[in-house]
Amino acid sequence: VNVLKIKEKIGEGTFSSVYLATARLQAGSEEKMALKHLIPTSHPLRIAAELQCLSVAGGQDNVMGVKYCFRKNDHVVIVMPYLEHDSFLDILNLLSFEEVREYMFNLFKALRRIHYFGIVHRDVKPSNFLYNRQLKEYALVDFGLAQGTPDTKIDLLKIIQSEDQQESCSQNKSHVTLGNKVSASATAPRERAQQLATKTSDRKPLSQTRIEQRNEGKEGPMHHSAQRSVFGERNFNVHSSTFQESSTAKQSKVMDVASRKLVTKKKIISTKTVSNGLARKAASSCPAKLTCDCYATDRVCSVCLSRRQQVAPRAGTPGFRAPEVLTKCPTQTTAIDMWSAGIIFLSLLSGRYPFYKASDDLTALAQIMTTRGSKETIQAAKTFGKAILCSQEVPAQELRMLCERLRGTTSNSTKSAGDVQVSPSQEPALPAVMRKRLEPAPQAPVKQIQHPKYNCHEGDGGLEIRIPEKTTDLKGWDEVPDEAYDLLDKLLDLNPATRITAKDALLHPFFKDTRL
């Protein structure tokens, strides 16, 4: 490549921007490329791991590969092949059922490929699975949040995994919520950050202070640091030295290397952190068998203060996070990618996207209960060591009936089951979160066109042609087989241990006529 010429920005995420560019090849021809520019605050180990995922697992089975990579100072650009793709929202209700089958088959091929190498993508969603409907081409992209399984074949993911485990087990980590919605966290010592930085890059030691304040629920970073307790996650942390529990500690200030604008707030942070630290130390002598007595009250008891914080990755996009991610289960496997694939399949079968849309994890979990049932969710959570309390029981929905009602179609298999007509009063009640989706779409206006040739109408006007904008072709949606909903049920298994794998999904009867 002699010259890369940037045309336009085609995407933007939390940690990167993507540009369309043309590469002038030595032969004289031009080729379209996608340039992913990683923001300078990305951790160097995370960048290197993403590159290794692309180079080792990418380039086949619908997984995006890498062409080149270059770096200038803290700026890293990854050059990848460009796949012109369709917007998922634009084509959702245009796809035939057969196209949906092909789409899911190719998604499972990509997931089988990365899971074989022990890569957990952690952010599977339509915008990260590019699809060219005309050319029938697919590409799984964006490994910026990927993690490794215990037996991963990606060496750098092993390093990230060991770093995460050491940080979660560190006795130096505590977390408190302070006034003015500022959250503070004391991380591992400076030496640890220096060792990690020396191991991965020649960048400066990443042990800076970070203070971020939330304004009306919006994230507003004020100072940046590259070290994060969980790689790839945005969190609101103050990285500071360990406070000494003495009278002089009460007057100490939070270390701030980037600005002097928060002097008045630093005293509040310092004194409250110390008082919380003393409370935790006093509470640490509590017997382990004592039960909490602060539930549903406006205080925190000594038992709760003495508990060690559980650190668990929470990567992904709201609406696609698996139950074990929402409940902060520390052990997360490739099953979280299969749950996300199930949510995509649910959107394709129901014609509704996004299917779940929640602003926080608890709301997202409640929405899952509306389709999978509260009892089932609570029972599944017990299998991975989590307890969920639900104020009322919500029954599970029958997936076929739910999807057909949302899409507004009825399959022949449903009709043939006795041909019994069900009155509206007998129909199963949908949760409130789903009822809004069943409101009929406004009818498309009928166009009246006067034909220039024909004047055969007696009197005035000429010939009027009525053209409905929407065709009545069901595109196979009246013949959705039971195997489709059986696969959906296995993908949305609330228990990650029994959730279907990508390899088994490709062998499911739903794909019996599809070539591997």
C-alpha positions as CSV (number, residue, x, y, z in Angstrom):
1,V,0.0,0.0,0.0
2,N,1.4,3.4,-1.0
3,V,-1.4,5.7,0.1
4,L,-4.4,5.4,2.4
5,K,-7.0,8.1,1.7
6,I,-9.7,8.7,4.3
7,K,-13.2,9.2,2.8
8,E,-15.5,9.5,5.7
9,K,-16.3,8.4,9.3
10,I,-18.6,5.4,9.2
11,G,-18.8,4.4,12.9
12,E,-18.0,5.6,16.4
13,G,-17.8,3.7,19.7
14,T,-16.7,4.2,23.2
15,F,-13.1,3.3,22.6
16,S,-12.6,3.8,18.8
17,S,-13.7,5.5,15.6
18,V,-14.0,3.7,12.2
19,Y,-13.3,5.4,8.9
20,L,-13.8,4.4,5.3
21,A,-10.6,4.8,3.3
22,T,-9.2,3.8,-0.1
23,A,-5.8,2.2,-0.4
24,R,-3.8,2.8,-3.6
25,L,-2.1,-0.5,-4.3
26,Q,1.3,-0.9,-5.9
27,A,-0.4,-2.4,-9.0
28,G,-2.2,1.0,-9.5
29,S,-5.7,-0.2,-8.4
30,E,-7.7,1.0,-5.5
31,E,-9.3,-1.0,-2.7
32,K,-11.7,0.0,0.0
33,M,-10.4,-0.4,3.6
34,A,-11.9,0.2,7.1
35,L,-9.6,2.1,9.5
36,K,-10.2,1.6,13.2
37,H,-8.6,4.4,15.2
38,L,-8.3,3.4,18.9
39,I,-8.5,6.2,21.4
40,P,-5.2,7.0,23.2
41,T,-6.6,6.0,26.6
42,S,-7.0,2.4,25.5
43,H,-4.7,0.1,27.5
44,P,-1.8,-1.1,25.4
45,L,-2.3,-4.7,26.4
46,R,-6.0,-4.5,25.4
47,I,-5.0,-3.1,21.9
48,A,-2.4,-5.9,21.4
49,A,-4.9,-8.6,22.5
50,E,-7.5,-7.2,20.0
51,L,-4.9,-7.4,17.2
52,Q,-4.0,-10.9,18.1
53,C,-7.6,-12.0,18.0
54,L,-8.0,-10.6,14.5
55,S,-4.7,-12.0,13.2
56,V,-5.1,-15.5,14.7
57,A,-8.9,-16.2,14.5
58,G,-9.8,-13.7,11.8
59,G,-9.8,-14.0,8.0
60,Q,-12.2,-17.0,7.7
61,D,-15.5,-18.3,8.8
62,N,-17.1,-14.9,8.8
63,V,-14.6,-13.4,11.3
64,M,-13.0,-10.1,10.3
65,G,-9.3,-10.3,9.6
66,V,-6.6,-7.6,9.7
67,K,-4.5,-6.2,6.8
68,Y,-2.1,-3.8,8.5
69,C,-1.6,-1.9,11.7
70,F,0.5,1.2,12.4
71,R,1.2,3.3,15.4
72,K,2.3,6.9,16.0
73,N,2.9,7.8,19.7
74,D,-0.3,6.8,21.5
75,H,-2.4,6.5,18.4
76,V,-3.0,3.0,16.9
77,V,-4.9,2.4,13.7
78,I,-6.0,-1.1,12.6
79,V,-6.5,-1.5,8.8
80,M,-9.1,-4.1,7.9
81,P,-11.0,-5.2,4.7
82,Y,-14.1,-3.1,4.2
83,L,-17.5,-4.9,3.9
84,E,-20.3,-2.7,2.6
85,H,-23.2,-3.7,4.8
86,D,-26.9,-3.1,5.4
87,S,-28.4,-1.5,8.5
88,F,-30.0,-4.2,10.6
89,L,-33.0,-2.0,11.4
90,D,-33.6,-1.1,7.8
91,I,-33.8,-4.8,6.6
92,L,-35.3,-6.4,9.7
93,N,-38.8,-6.6,8.3
94,L,-37.7,-7.1,4.7
95,L,-35.9,-10.4,5.2
96,S,-37.5,-13.6,4.2
97,F,-37.5,-16.5,6.7
98,E,-34.9,-18.3,4.6
99,E,-32.6,-15.3,4.8
100,V,-33.0,-15.3,8.6
101,R,-32.0,-18.9,8.6
102,E,-28.9,-18.1,6.6
103,Y,-28.1,-15.1,8.8
104,M,-28.1,-17.2,12.0
105,F,-26.2,-20.0,10.4
106,N,-23.4,-17.7,9.4
107,L,-23.4,-16.0,12.8
108,F,-22.9,-19.4,14.5
109,K,-20.1,-20.2,12.1
110,A,-18.3,-17.0,13.3
111,L,-18.9,-17.8,16.9
112,R,-17.8,-21.4,16.5
113,R,-14.5,-20.1,15.0
114,I,-13.7,-17.7,17.9
115,H,-14.9,-20.0,20.6
116,Y,-12.5,-22.7,19.2
117,F,-9.6,-20.3,20.0
118,G,-11.0,-19.6,23.4
119,I,-12.2,-16.1,22.6
120,V,-15.3,-14.7,24.4
121,H,-16.4,-11.8,22.2
122,R,-18.6,-10.2,25.0
123,D,-20.3,-7.7,22.7
124,V,-22.2,-9.8,20.1
125,K,-25.0,-7.6,18.5
126,P,-26.2,-6.8,15.0
127,S,-23.9,-3.8,14.5
128,N,-20.9,-6.0,15.3
129,F,-22.0,-8.7,12.8
130,L,-21.8,-7.0,9.4
131,Y,-24.2,-8.3,6.7
132,N,-24.3,-7.6,3.0
133,R,-27.7,-8.9,1.9
134,Q,-27.0,-8.7,-1.8
135,L,-23.6,-10.5,-1.8
136,K,-24.5,-12.7,1.2
137,E,-21.3,-11.8,3.0
138,Y,-20.9,-11.6,6.8
139,A,-18.2,-10.4,9.2
140,L,-18.0,-10.5,13.0
141,V,-16.0,-7.4,14.1
142,D,-14.8,-5.5,17.1
143,F,-12.8,-7.6,19.6
144,G,-12.1,-4.6,21.8
145,L,-13.8,-6.2,24.8
146,A,-12.9,-9.8,24.2
147,Q,-11.7,-12.0,27.0
148,G,-10.2,-15.5,27.1
149,T,-11.4,-18.8,28.4
150,P,-9.2,-20.7,30.8
151,D,-7.8,-22.7,27.9
152,T,-7.6,-19.8,25.4
153,K,-5.1,-20.1,22.5
154,I,-4.6,-16.3,22.4
155,D,-1.6,-15.6,24.6
156,L,-2.4,-12.0,25.4
157,L,-5.9,-12.9,26.6
158,K,-4.2,-15.2,29.1
159,I,-2.2,-12.2,30.5
160,I,-5.4,-10.1,30.7
161,Q,-7.2,-12.9,32.5
162,S,-4.4,-13.3,35.1
163,E,-4.3,-9.5,35.6
164,D,-8.1,-9.4,36.2
165,Q,-7.9,-12.3,38.7
166,Q,-5.1,-10.7,40.6
167,E,-6.9,-7.4,40.8
168,S,-10.1,-9.0,41.9
169,C,-8.3,-10.9,44.7
170,S,-6.3,-7.9,45.8
171,Q,-6.8,-6.9,49.4
172,N,-6.0,-3.3,48.5
173,K,-9.2,-2.8,46.5
174,S,-12.2,-1.1,48.2
175,H,-15.1,0.8,46.8
176,V,-17.4,3.4,48.3
177,T,-20.0,5.7,47.0
178,L,-19.6,9.3,48.1
179,G,-21.6,12.5,48.0
180,N,-22.4,14.4,44.8
181,K,-22.6,11.1,43.0
182,V,-18.9,10.6,42.8
183,S,-17.6,7.1,43.2
184,A,-14.1,6.3,44.5
185,S,-11.9,3.2,44.2
186,A,-8.5,2.5,45.6
187,T,-6.6,0.2,43.2
188,A,-3.5,-1.9,43.5
189,P,-0.2,-0.1,44.3
190,R,1.8,2.0,41.8
191,E,4.4,-0.8,41.4
192,R,1.8,-3.1,39.9
193,A,0.8,-0.6,37.2
194,Q,4.5,0.0,36.4
195,Q,5.2,-3.7,36.0
196,L,2.2,-4.1,33.7
197,A,3.2,-1.1,31.6
198,T,6.8,-2.2,31.3
199,K,5.7,-5.7,30.2
200,T,3.5,-4.5,27.4
201,S,4.7,-1.1,26.2
202,D,7.2,1.7,26.6
203,R,4.4,4.0,27.7
204,K,4.6,5.9,30.9
205,P,3.4,4.1,34.1
206,L,-0.4,4.2,34.2
207,S,-1.1,5.0,37.8
208,Q,-2.8,8.3,37.4
209,T,-5.8,9.7,39.2
210,R,-9.2,9.5,37.6
211,I,-12.2,11.4,38.8
212,E,-15.5,11.4,36.8
213,Q,-18.7,13.0,37.8
214,R,-22.2,11.9,36.7
215,N,-24.6,14.7,35.7
216,E,-28.2,13.7,35.5
217,G,-27.3,10.1,34.6
218,K,-24.8,11.1,31.9
219,E,-21.2,10.0,31.9
220,G,-18.8,12.9,31.8
221,P,-15.1,12.0,32.1
222,M,-13.0,14.9,33.5
223,H,-9.6,13.2,33.6
224,H,-8.5,10.1,31.8
225,S,-6.4,7.2,32.9
226,A,-5.7,4.0,30.9
227,Q,-5.7,1.6,33.9
228,R,-9.1,0.1,34.6
229,S,-10.1,-2.6,37.0
230,V,-11.8,-4.4,34.2
231,F,-10.2,-4.0,30.7
232,G,-12.5,-2.3,28.2
233,E,-15.0,-1.1,30.7
234,R,-15.9,2.5,31.4
235,N,-16.1,3.1,35.1
236,F,-16.1,6.0,37.5
237,N,-13.1,5.6,39.6
238,V,-10.7,7.7,41.7
239,H,-7.3,6.0,41.6
240,S,-5.4,7.2,44.7
241,S,-2.8,6.0,47.2
242,T,-3.9,3.9,50.2
243,F,-5.2,6.1,53.0
244,Q,-3.6,5.8,56.5
245,E,-6.1,5.4,59.3
246,S,-4.7,8.1,61.5
247,S,-5.5,11.6,62.5
248,T,-3.3,13.0,59.7
249,A,-5.1,10.9,57.1
250,K,-8.3,12.9,57.7
251,Q,-6.6,15.9,56.3
252,S,-4.9,14.2,53.4
253,K,-6.0,15.1,49.9
254,V,-6.9,12.8,46.9
255,M,-4.1,12.7,44.5
256,D,-4.9,14.7,41.3
257,V,-2.4,14.8,38.5
258,A,-4.4,16.4,35.8
259,S,-6.2,19.5,37.2
260,R,-6.7,21.7,40.3
261,K,-10.3,22.5,39.6
262,L,-11.8,20.0,42.2
263,V,-10.0,21.2,45.4
264,T,-13.2,21.9,47.3
265,K,-14.6,18.5,46.5
266,K,-11.4,16.6,47.3
267,K,-11.8,17.3,51.0
268,I,-15.2,15.7,50.9
269,I,-13.9,12.7,49.1
270,S,-10.9,12.3,51.4
271,T,-12.8,12.5,54.7
272,K,-15.7,10.3,53.6
273,T,-13.3,7.7,52.2
274,V,-11.4,7.6,55.5
275,S,-14.6,7.3,57.6
276,N,-15.9,4.5,55.3
277,G,-12.5,2.8,55.5
278,L,-12.6,2.9,59.3
279,A,-16.1,1.5,59.3
280,R,-15.1,-1.3,57.1
281,K,-12.1,-2.2,59.3
282,A,-14.3,-2.1,62.4
283,A,-16.9,-4.3,60.7
284,S,-14.3,-6.8,59.4
285,S,-14.2,-8.5,62.9
286,C,-17.9,-9.5,62.6
287,P,-18.5,-13.2,62.6
288,A,-19.1,-14.6,59.1
289,K,-22.4,-16.3,60.1
290,L,-24.2,-13.1,61.0
291,T,-27.1,-12.2,58.7
292,C,-27.7,-8.8,57.2
293,D,-30.2,-6.6,59.1
294,C,-30.3,-3.6,56.8
295,Y,-32.3,-4.9,54.0
296,A,-35.0,-2.5,52.8
297,T,-33.7,0.2,55.2
298,D,-31.8,3.4,54.5
299,R,-28.6,2.3,56.2
300,V,-25.8,-0.1,55.7
301,C,-25.1,-2.6,58.5
302,S,-21.7,-3.8,59.7
303,V,-22.2,-7.2,58.1
304,C,-22.6,-5.7,54.7
305,L,-19.7,-3.3,55.2
306,S,-17.5,-6.3,56.0
307,R,-18.2,-8.1,52.8
308,R,-15.5,-8.1,50.1
309,Q,-16.6,-6.6,46.9
310,Q,-17.1,-9.1,44.1
311,V,-15.5,-7.9,40.9
312,A,-17.0,-9.3,37.7
313,P,-16.9,-8.1,34.1
314,R,-19.9,-6.3,32.8
315,A,-19.0,-5.8,29.2
316,G,-21.5,-5.8,26.4
317,T,-24.5,-3.7,25.2
318,P,-27.7,-3.2,27.3
319,G,-30.3,-5.5,25.9
320,F,-27.8,-8.2,24.9
321,R,-26.3,-9.0,28.2
322,A,-26.8,-12.6,29.5
323,P,-28.4,-13.1,33.0
324,E,-25.0,-14.2,34.4
325,V,-23.6,-10.9,33.3
326,L,-26.5,-8.8,34.7
327,T,-26.1,-10.6,38.1
328,K,-22.3,-10.0,38.1
329,C,-21.4,-13.7,38.1
330,P,-17.5,-13.8,38.2
331,T,-17.3,-16.9,36.0
332,Q,-18.4,-16.0,32.4
333,T,-17.9,-18.3,29.5
334,T,-18.6,-18.4,25.8
335,A,-22.2,-19.0,26.7
336,I,-22.7,-15.2,27.1
337,D,-22.1,-14.8,23.3
338,M,-24.7,-17.5,22.6
339,W,-27.3,-15.6,24.7
340,S,-26.6,-12.5,22.7
341,A,-27.0,-14.5,19.5
342,G,-30.4,-15.7,20.9
343,I,-31.5,-12.1,21.4
344,I,-30.6,-11.4,17.8
345,F,-32.6,-14.4,16.7
346,L,-35.5,-13.3,18.9
347,S,-35.5,-9.9,17.2
348,L,-35.5,-11.6,13.7
349,L,-38.4,-13.9,14.6
350,S,-40.5,-11.2,16.2
351,G,-39.6,-8.3,13.9
352,R,-38.8,-6.0,16.8
353,Y,-35.5,-4.4,17.4
354,P,-34.2,-3.7,20.0
355,F,-36.2,-6.4,21.7
356,Y,-35.0,-5.4,25.2
357,K,-34.1,-1.9,26.0
358,A,-33.1,-1.0,29.6
359,S,-31.1,1.7,31.2
360,D,-29.7,-0.5,34.0
361,D,-29.0,-4.1,34.8
362,L,-32.0,-4.7,37.2
363,T,-34.5,-3.4,34.6
364,A,-32.9,-5.6,32.0
365,L,-33.2,-8.6,34.3
366,A,-36.9,-7.8,34.9
367,Q,-37.5,-7.6,31.2
368,I,-35.9,-11.0,30.7
369,M,-38.3,-12.3,33.3
370,T,-41.3,-11.1,31.3
371,T,-40.5,-13.6,28.6
372,R,-38.6,-16.4,30.4
373,G,-40.5,-16.3,33.7
374,S,-39.5,-15.1,37.2
375,K,-39.4,-18.5,38.8
376,E,-37.2,-19.9,36.0
377,T,-34.8,-16.9,36.3
378,I,-34.5,-17.2,40.1
379,Q,-33.9,-20.9,39.8
380,A,-31.2,-20.5,37.1
381,A,-29.5,-17.8,39.1
382,K,-29.0,-20.3,42.0
383,T,-27.0,-22.6,39.7
384,F,-24.3,-19.9,39.4
385,G,-24.4,-18.7,43.0
386,K,-26.7,-15.7,42.8
387,A,-30.0,-14.9,44.7
388,I,-32.7,-12.8,43.0
389,L,-35.7,-11.4,44.8
390,C,-38.8,-10.7,42.8
391,S,-41.8,-8.8,44.2
392,Q,-44.3,-10.7,42.1
393,E,-44.4,-13.9,40.0
394,V,-44.3,-13.4,36.2
395,P,-45.1,-16.4,34.0
396,A,-42.9,-17.5,31.1
397,Q,-44.2,-16.7,27.6
398,E,-44.6,-19.3,24.9
399,L,-42.0,-18.2,22.3
400,R,-43.9,-19.1,19.2
401,M,-47.0,-17.3,20.3
402,L,-45.0,-14.3,21.5
403,C,-43.1,-13.9,18.2
404,E,-46.1,-14.4,16.0
405,R,-48.2,-11.8,17.9
406,L,-45.4,-9.3,17.7
407,R,-44.8,-9.9,14.0
408,G,-48.5,-10.1,13.2
409,T,-48.4,-13.4,11.5
410,T,-49.7,-16.9,12.2
411,S,-47.9,-20.0,10.9
412,N,-49.7,-22.9,9.3
413,S,-48.5,-25.2,12.1
414,T,-50.4,-23.0,14.6
415,K,-53.5,-22.9,12.4
416,S,-53.6,-26.7,11.8
417,A,-53.7,-27.4,15.5
418,G,-57.4,-28.1,15.6
419,D,-58.2,-24.8,13.7
420,V,-59.7,-23.5,17.0
421,Q,-60.5,-19.8,17.0
422,V,-59.3,-18.1,20.1
423,S,-61.2,-15.0,21.3
424,P,-59.3,-12.0,22.5
425,S,-60.3,-12.7,26.1
426,Q,-58.8,-16.2,25.9
427,E,-55.5,-15.0,24.5
428,P,-52.5,-15.2,26.9
429,A,-51.9,-11.9,28.6
430,L,-48.6,-10.2,27.7
431,P,-46.6,-8.2,30.2
432,A,-47.0,-4.5,30.1
433,V,-43.5,-4.1,28.6
434,M,-44.7,-6.0,25.5
435,R,-48.2,-4.6,25.1
436,K,-47.0,-1.4,23.6
437,R,-45.2,-3.3,20.8
438,L,-48.5,-4.8,19.7
439,E,-50.1,-1.5,18.8
440,P,-50.9,-1.7,15.1
441,A,-48.7,0.3,12.8
442,P,-50.4,3.2,11.0
443,Q,-51.9,2.1,7.7
444,A,-49.9,3.1,4.6
445,P,-51.9,5.6,2.5
446,V,-53.3,4.3,-0.8
447,K,-51.9,6.3,-3.8
448,Q,-54.2,7.3,-6.6
449,I,-52.4,7.6,-9.9
450,Q,-54.0,8.9,-13.1
451,H,-52.8,6.9,-16.0
452,P,-51.8,9.1,-19.0
453,K,-52.9,6.6,-21.7
454,Y,-56.3,5.5,-20.6
455,N,-59.3,7.8,-20.9
456,C,-61.9,5.0,-20.8
457,H,-63.8,6.1,-17.7
458,E,-67.1,7.7,-18.6
459,G,-67.2,11.3,-17.5
460,D,-64.1,12.5,-15.8
461,G,-60.9,11.5,-14.5
462,G,-59.4,8.7,-16.5
463,L,-58.2,5.4,-14.9
464,E,-57.4,5.4,-11.2
465,I,-54.9,2.8,-10.1
466,R,-54.8,1.9,-6.4
467,I,-51.3,0.7,-5.4
468,P,-50.8,-0.4,-1.8
469,E,-47.3,0.4,-0.6
470,K,-47.0,-2.9,1.4
471,T,-47.0,-6.2,-0.4
472,T,-48.9,-9.2,1.0
473,D,-46.0,-11.7,0.4
474,L,-45.4,-13.5,3.7
475,K,-41.9,-14.6,2.6
476,G,-42.2,-17.9,4.4
477,W,-43.2,-16.4,7.7
478,D,-46.4,-18.4,7.7
479,E,-44.4,-21.6,7.7
480,V,-41.9,-21.2,10.5
481,P,-41.0,-24.7,11.8
482,D,-41.0,-25.7,15.4
483,E,-37.2,-26.3,15.1
484,A,-36.7,-22.5,15.0
485,Y,-38.3,-21.9,18.3
486,D,-36.6,-25.0,19.8
487,L,-33.3,-23.5,18.9
488,L,-34.3,-20.1,20.2
489,D,-35.3,-21.8,23.5
490,K,-31.9,-23.4,23.8
491,L,-30.1,-20.1,23.0
492,L,-32.1,-18.3,25.7
493,D,-31.5,-21.0,28.3
494,L,-31.1,-19.1,31.6
495,N,-28.5,-21.5,32.8
496,P,-25.2,-20.9,31.0
497,A,-24.0,-24.4,31.9
498,T,-26.7,-26.0,29.7
499,R,-27.0,-23.3,27.0
500,I,-26.4,-24.6,23.5
501,T,-22.9,-24.0,22.1
502,A,-22.1,-22.6,18.6
503,K,-20.9,-26.0,17.4
504,D,-24.1,-27.8,18.5
505,A,-26.2,-24.9,17.2
506,L,-24.8,-25.6,13.7
507,L,-25.9,-29.2,14.0
508,H,-29.4,-28.4,15.2
509,P,-32.3,-29.7,13.0
510,F,-33.2,-26.1,12.1
511,F,-30.2,-26.2,9.8
512,K,-30.6,-29.7,8.5
513,D,-30.7,-28.6,4.8
514,T,-27.9,-26.0,5.2
515,R,-24.3,-26.9,4.3
516,L,-21.5,-26.5,6.9
